[in-house]
Amino acid sequence: MLVRSLRLALVLLVTTLVSPLAIAQDRDLWFRMLMQDAPVGWVHTTEKSQDGKTTTTNVMKMSIKRGAIAIDIQMDSEFVETTDGRPVSARAVTKMGAIPSTTSVVFDTERKLMHVVTQQGGAETKSEKPLPEGWLTPAAAGRYMKQQLAAGAKSAEYSTMDLTVGTVVIKLSHKIGELEKVTVRGKEIEARRIDVTNSMMPGMVTIEHVDADLVPVRTLAKMGVIPVVTELADASVTGEKSDKVPELMVSTFVVPDKPIDNARKASKASYLLSMPAGESLDVPSGGPQSVTKLDAQTTRVVVDQKNPAPMEYTPDERASFLASTTSVNLKDAEIQKLSGQALKDAAGSPDDRAEACRRFVFRYINAKSLDTAFATASEVARNRAGDCSEHGVLLVALLRAAGIPARGVVGLIYADAFAGREKIFGYHMWAQALLTIDGKERWVDFDGTLPPQFPRDATHIALGYTDFSDEGSLLSLSSVAAAMGQLQIKVESVE
């Protein structure tokens, strides 16, 4: 029932681990990935130039555990550019569920357009999008960074694109430090430290140590308190096995200062969310949730399910909550069929139709499992399996197919017992529908993981929202990664 923000944080983390690998031309590099000091996977990156074009490839494979369930994740990408840095094409394949998702882009620099094709399970979606300006292709970014280092620069910034997180431009900021001693594969070497932040995760700093050719010999990033390290290796890393694959679900649970009785019946609650000194958490307001920042580390969150706040959107903003995307493909005949089934006996009001969709999703996903990393709605429609993220994405798809604006929410939910632990908050995903109440549009929670008698409750604490767009829908989810393993919750009141 509980969502694992881990899968979302890993998608965000790939941008930090892979995009900054600005390497010189004609390279073939392997990196070992470690989490909590245990090997969990590898990254293979190449760059080759031929016939006036440079091709950069990245392959990442990793395995982690949620409880006793092993999860395998793979992300492949290829970027082709001219040797003078003009984009030609790009391709990314992501496998976080049973069915891989592929996004391909052809760049039309003369017309300033991107021709985008997304594919999954035989379904294909084509679109044209404006080509962003002012960003560097991977090889061009590598040349720029080498120039900055050669000039003795102390900082450098550029924007680039990583198709594994969408057709969105990401800004990377580098603080260039001094040479330091670092240990890589048991050997101490000298490398230059570079602290990297990016616009997708502004609060997360990646510490890179690079050699004279700008090859990252060691990289350290953190998902909350969970360290993830990549270090320079060789092709033998593909054969490495570990009996200590880290468990990253139970370790992220948050134990509040006191238990909550009858949590599923709670309609209003007040909490104090706090982070350690030097850390901060950006908690959003909206829907049933209101937020007051008390100090740098502490935020009061009030969840009032009976009184969601009114919202106002421009037509374009509102349209994003009805859009068809790779994750929520409304053109998929299976999604349309399920929407019809969900609404077959529903009353005419949007609230009744939304609740009918929620109850349908609860019944339809009959394999409540943790072994799917982050499936699209189309995949869930076919395999009927998953945990809360699969319930959430399918519910958003059915709501939009019914003409109801909807978005996903990531945050926390209280559970009396889960995965051998009791009275905890776990990371979770659910849906919100934009409904007209008392003449004003308001976001209303709908949780597809809860049984029919419990559509929502006041133990749902939102940390971020997603419209599931293809253009960086993960931008709003960085608070989840920051909170993992660090967040504390004090329960002030529950009604």
N, C-alpha and C positions, 0 to 999 in steps of 0.2 A: 504493500500500500504506500509506503514512503518512497519519495523520490530520492534518487541519489544525484546530488549536484555534481558528483565526481565526473560524470560523463560530460557535463557542460563545461566544467573547468578544464578537462583534458582537451576539448576542442579549442578553447581559448589558448591553452598552453602551447599547442602546436604552432600557433602564429609566432610566439616568442622563441621557440626552440629552432624553428626552421627558417623563418623569414630573415633573421639577422645573419644567416650563414652566407655572407657575401664573400664568395671565393674567387680566386683568380681563374683565368680560363684554363680549360683542359685539365680538370681535376677529377679525381675519383676518391671520395673520402667516406670512411665508415665511422660511426659513433656508437658507443654503448650508452644505453639509457639505464639509470639506476634510480630507484625510489626507496627511500628509507634504507639506503645502503645495499639494497638487493637489486640484481639485474632484472629488468622488466621488459627489455626490448632493444631495438636498434634503429638507427637512421642511416640511410645510404644516400649521399648526394653527389651528383656529377655535374660537370660543366664542360661542354665540347663545342668547338667552333669548326664549321665546315661550310664551304660554298656561300660565304657572306652571311651566315646565320649562326647564332649561338643558342644552344639548347641546354637548359638547366633542368635537372630532374631531382626529385626528393621522394624517397620511400621511407615511411615510418611504420614499424610494427611493434606492438607492445601488448602485454598481458597483465591484468590485475585481478584482484578478487573482490567481490562484494559478498560478505559472509563466506559461505563455502563455494560460491559459484565463481568459476573462472570466466573472465571476459577478454576476448581478443579484439583488438582495434587495429585497423590498417588505414593509412592515408597515403595515396600516391599523387604526385603532381608533376607536370611537365610544362615548361615555359619556353617558347621559341621567340627570339628577337633578332633583329638585324645586328650586325657587329657594331653599328653606330648607335644602338640602343632604342630602336623603334620596335614596339610590340608587334608580333605577327600572329601568334596563337597561344592558347593555354588550355590545359586539361587537368582535371582533378577527379580522382576516384576515392570515395570514402566508404569504408565498410565498418559500420558500427552496429549494424543489425545483420539479419540473414541475407538481405538483398543489397548489393552495392549500389551506390548512387554516383552517377557520373555527370560532371558539368564540363562542357567544352565551350571555348570562346574563340572566335576569329575577330581580330582587331582590324577595322577599316579606318586607317589613320587619315585618309583623304576626306572621307565623309564624317569623320569623328564619331563613329558608331562601334558598338560591340554586338556581334551576332552570337547569341547565347543559346545553347541547346542543353537541356537537362534530361537525363534518362534514368529510369529505374523500373526494373521488372517488366520491360517491354513497353512501358509508357514513355512518351517523349513530349517535351514542351519546348517550343521555340519562341524567342523574343529578341527584340532589338532595344539596346539601351545606349544612352549617350556615353561617349568615351571620356572618362575624366581627364583633366589636364594637370600638369605639374607633378607627375610621379615618375619614378625611375624603375626600369625593368631590373631583374635580378643581377645580370652581369654589369649593367651600368651602375647599379648601386655599389657593387664590389669595387669598381674602378674609382668611384667617388670617394669611398672610405679609404682606399689606399692613398689617394691624393691628399686627403685630410691628415692622415697619419704622417705622410712624408713631409707635409708642411708644418708639422708640430702643433696641429690644432688640439685644443682642449675639449672641444665639443663639436658635434656634427648632427645635423638633422636631414632627413629626407623622407619622402613618402613612396610607398611601393604597393603592390597588389599581391595577395596570396589567395588563390582561388579556392583553397580548402576552407576558407571562411566566407567566400562569396566574392562577387564582383564589386568590391569596396576598396577604396584607397586607405591604407593604414600608415599613419605617421610614426616614424621611429626616431627617438631622440637618444643620442649617445653622449655620455660623459666619459671622456678619454683620460684614463689615469696613468700611473707610472708602471714600470716593470716590477713584477712580483714573482716570488717563488711559489709554484703550485705543484701538487703531486698528481700525476696522471699515470694510472696503471702501475702504481708502486714506485714511480721514478719522479724525482724532483726536477722540474725544468723552470726556465725563466720565460714569462709571458706578460704581455701588457693587459692590464685590467680595463675593461670597458663596461660601464653600467648602462643598460638599455631599458628604456620604457617605451611603450607603444600606446597608441590612442584607443586600442580595444580594451586594454587593461591598464589604465593610467596609474593605478595604485600598486601595481606589481613591477618590481625591479628584477631584471635578469642580469646576473653578473657573468660576463664573458671574459675569458682569458685567451688572447689570440697571439699567434706567433708573428714573425716578420712578414709572412705572406697573407696575413689576415685570416688564417685558418683557426677556428675556435678549438683550442686543445681541451678546454673544459668550460662548461656552462652550468650555472646554478640558477634555478628558478624555484619559487615556492608557491604552492596552492595553500594559502593560509600558513599553517606550520609544517606542511608536508613538503620536504625538499625533493626536487627532481633534478638530477644531474645528468648531463651528457658529457662524455669524454672521448677524445680521439682514440680510435681503435683500428682494427682491420676486419677483413671479411669473415674471420673466424667467429665474430660475435653472433652470426646467424645460427650457429650451432650451440650456443650457450643455453644451458637449462639451469633453473634454480628451483629448489624446494622451499624457498622462502619468498614466494610471490606475495607482496604486501596486501593486506586486507584493508580496504579503504572505504568501508561503509559504516560499520559499527564504530570505528574510531572517530567518525565525524558527528556522532550523535551529541546533542546538547542536553545535559541534565539540568533542569531548572531548579531554583532554590526551594520550591515546594511543588507537590503534585497537583494536578487539576482533576477534580471530581466531575464526572458526567461531561467529559470534554465534548462529545458529539452534540450535546444539547446547549452548549454555551453560545449565547448570541452577542455578548459584548465582553471584552476583556482589555486590560491595560497591562503592558509589559515594559520593563526597562532592559534594553539591549546594550551591552557594553563590550568593549574591546580592550586589549592590553594597552598600556602606555605606549605612545608612539604609533599606534595603529588607529585607523578610523573606518567607519562603515557608513556608506551612503544608502540610507533606507528611504524608499520612495513613498510618497503619499498618493492616494487615489482609491477609488472604489470605496470599500468599507473601512479603509485604513487611513488614519491621520497620524502625523509624525511631528514630534517636537524635539529639536536638538538641544540637549541640556548642557553638554560640554563636548570637548573634542572626542571623548571616548564613549559617551553615554547618550542614548536616544530613547525617548518615551514613544511607544507605539500603542495606539488605541485602535482596536478592531471592533467595529459596530456593524454587524451584519444587517441590522434592521434599518440603518440610515446611511446607505452609500452616498458619497458626495456627488453633486452634479458636475458634469464635464462639458466642455465646449471644444469642438474640433472644426477645422476647416474641411471643405469637401475632400481635398486631397488626403488629409490626415485620416478622415473617416474611411476613405476608400481603401487604405492600407489594411484595415481590419476586415475587409471583405475580399481581399486579393487571393488569387491562386498563385502558389509558389511551389518550389520543389518539395518542401516539407508538408505543405497543405495543398495538394493538387486537386483543385475542384473540377478539372477537366477529366479526371479519372472516372470511368464509367462505374467502377466499383464503389467509389465514394458517393456518387449520385444515387446508386441503387440503395446503399445503406441509409442515406438521408431520407429517401422515400419510405423505407421500412420503419425508421425511427419515428416519422411523423404521421404514420398511417392512421393512428387513432387519436392524435393530439388535438387539443382544442385550438382555436384560432389565434389566441393572444401570443405575442412573442415570448412572454414568460413561460406559458404552458408549453410552447414548442421547444424552448431551450431546455426545460426540465425533462421533456420527452426524450430529447437527444442525450441528456446526461444519463438517464435510466437505461437507455438502449446501450450506451457504451459500457456501462457497468455489467450488463448481462452479456453483451456480445464478446468482450474479451474474456474468454473462458479459461485461458492458461495464464494465471496470475504469477508471473515469473520474473526473476532478476537477471536472466541470462541474455537479455537484449540490451545493447548499449544505448542506442538512441535512434529508433526507427522512425521513418516517415509515416504519415497517415495512410498512404497507399500500401505500405508494407503491413501495417497493423490490420488494415481492412482484409488482407489476404491470409495472414497467419494467426490472427485473433489471439496474440500473445503479447505479454509485456507487463511492466509495472506502471508507476504513475505517469512517467513521461509519455508512454504509449497511450494511456488513457487520455492524457491532456491533449496530445497532438490530434488524435482521432476526434475528440469532442470539438476542438476548434474547427476542424474540417467540416464536420456535420453541421455545426452552427452556421458557418459561412455558406455552406451549400443550401441552407434553409433561408438565406438572406439576412441572417442576424450577425451584426459585427461582433467579432470575437478576437481574443488574444490569449496567449499563454502567460502564466504566472509561475515564477520559481521562488521558493522560499522555504518555510518550515511548517510542519504540522505536529501536533502533540499526539502521542500514542501511549496507551496504557501498557502495551507490551508489543515488542517487535524484535525479531532476530536475537532472542535470548536476553534482551534488555527490557527494563520496565520503567515507565514514567519518564519518557524522554521526548525531546523534539528531534525530528529527523528531516533531512532535506527532501523537498517535495515539489511536484508540479501539478497545477490544476488549470482550469480555464475560467475566463471571465467573459460574460456577454454584455454588450452595451444595450441596455433596455431603457425605454422611456417610462419614468415613474414620476407622477405629479407634474407632468408636462416638461420634464427635463431628463436628458440622457444621463445614465449612471451605470458604472461598471458593477456587475453583480457576480459573485463567485458561484461557480458550478464545478463540483469535484466529482469526476467520473469514477474515482476509486471507492467512493462511499456508497453504501447500500441505499435503496430507494427512500427510506425514511429520513436520511440525513444528507440533504443537498449541499450543505455548507455549515461551518461553525466558526466561532471566534478564536480558535487556536490556529487558524491559517495566517501566518505572518509573511507578507510579501517582501522579497529582497530585490526583485527585478521583474520586468515584463518583456515579452517578445511577441512581435507580430509575425514571426516565422518567415520574414522576408529573405530573399536571396542576397540582399545587399547588407550584410553585416548584422543580422538579427541578434547576434550574441553581444553586441555592444552594451546592452543594458544588464547583462548577466554577470559582470565582473565582481559585483558585491558578493556573489555566492562563493567564488574562489577565495576572496579575501577573508570571508568568515570562517572557512573550514578549519576546525580544530582550535579556533581562538574565541569564538563568540560565547558570551555568557548571557543567560536570561533570568531575570527576576520577575516573578508573577506578582503584580500589584493587586489586581482584582479580577474576578470572573463572575459574570452574571448569566 
